[in-house]
Amino acid sequence: MKILRFGQATPLCQTTFNQISNQFTADVYKLFLGISWYTGERPEAILRIDVANIYQNSATRQPRDTVVYPAANRKDRQTRELSIHRALKLMLAAYQPPESGFLFPSLYRSDKHLSRQAVDKAFRRAVKKAGLENQGFSLYSARRGFITRLNEQGCDVKLIQRLTGHRSLSSLMRYVEVSDVQLKNAIDNF
């Protein structure tokens, strides 16, 4: 668990995702968390995403069927494309995106994206308002939750690796949380 901003982030579950998401006062932060929750991408890559990589037509708010994270935006320098979850499509259709450029443009400079610090501050405010402070949640909690949910659903680790873009299984395994229920079920079903 993350303590005083050190250690691994506590993964979100559906309940904590909803609790935090409902506390955001601006749609931009709610959409950011939704994209992270439904795609499992790193915060930096989400902030750098271009409108064209997620919307087929931004004027009509029509999302694409897949989201594309270009190699230049990702830590591993590998392009990642994955299907957009139906709940995320609804969030994207309700959001008013810019016509072009960054999906999350800076409030101060048109040639820059929203800063990680701005998103982090909004996230921490929402966590506090949800009554979940000091439980280890961070911007990586949605990514860890995405990976943990896939694991809990019984997805093969190679499939999870492909969906998340991790190069090695050892780096992926740091994100996987194993619950007490899973441990009990493993023994009960042995």
QUIRAPE-V303600 format. One record per pair of residues at least 24 apart in sequence whose C-alpha atoms are under 8 Angstrom apart, sorted by the first residue. I is the first residue (numbers start at 0). J is the second residue. D is the distance in whole Angstrom. If there is no record, write none. Layout:
i	j	d
I	J	D
I	J	D
This chain:
i	j	d
0	134	8
0	135	5
1	134	7
1	135	4
1	136	7
2	133	7
2	134	8
2	135	6
4	135	8
7	135	8
8	135	5
8	136	5
8	137	6
8	138	8
8	139	6
8	140	5
8	143	7
9	134	7
9	135	5
9	136	5
9	137	7
9	140	6
9	143	7
10	136	7
10	139	8
10	140	4
10	141	6
10	142	7
10	143	5
10	144	4
10	147	7
10	176	8
11	136	8
11	140	5
11	141	5
11	143	7
11	144	5
11	145	8
12	144	6
12	148	8
16	141	8
18	129	6
19	122	8
19	125	5
19	126	5
19	128	8
19	129	6
20	125	7
22	125	5
22	126	8
22	128	6
22	129	6
23	121	7
23	122	8
23	125	6
26	94	7
27	94	8
27	103	7
28	118	7
28	121	7
28	122	8
30	90	7
30	91	7
30	94	8
32	141	7
33	87	7
33	90	8
34	87	7
35	141	6
35	142	6
36	141	5
36	142	6
36	144	7
36	145	6
37	83	8
37	84	6
37	87	7
37	145	7
38	81	8
38	83	7
38	142	8
38	145	7
39	141	7
39	142	4
39	143	7
39	144	8
39	145	5
39	146	7
39	163	6
40	142	6
40	163	7
41	73	8
41	139	7
41	142	7
42	115	7
42	138	7
42	139	7
43	72	7
43	73	8
43	115	7
44	68	7
44	72	5
44	73	5
44	74	8
46	101	8
46	102	7
46	103	6
46	112	6
46	113	7
46	114	8
46	115	7
47	72	6
47	101	6
47	102	8
47	103	8
47	112	6
48	72	7
48	101	6
48	102	6
48	103	8
49	99	7
49	100	5
49	101	4
49	102	5
50	96	7
50	97	7
50	98	7
50	99	6
50	100	6
50	101	6
50	102	5
51	99	7
51	100	8
57	95	8
57	96	6
57	97	7
57	98	6
57	99	8
58	96	8
58	98	6
60	91	7
60	92	5
60	93	7
60	94	7
60	95	7
60	96	7
61	91	8
61	92	6
62	88	6
62	91	6
62	92	7
75	164	8
75	165	8
75	166	8
77	164	8
79	164	7
81	162	7
143	174	5
143	175	7
143	176	8
146	174	7
146	175	6
147	174	7
147	175	5
147	176	6
147	177	8
150	175	7
151	177	8
151	181	7
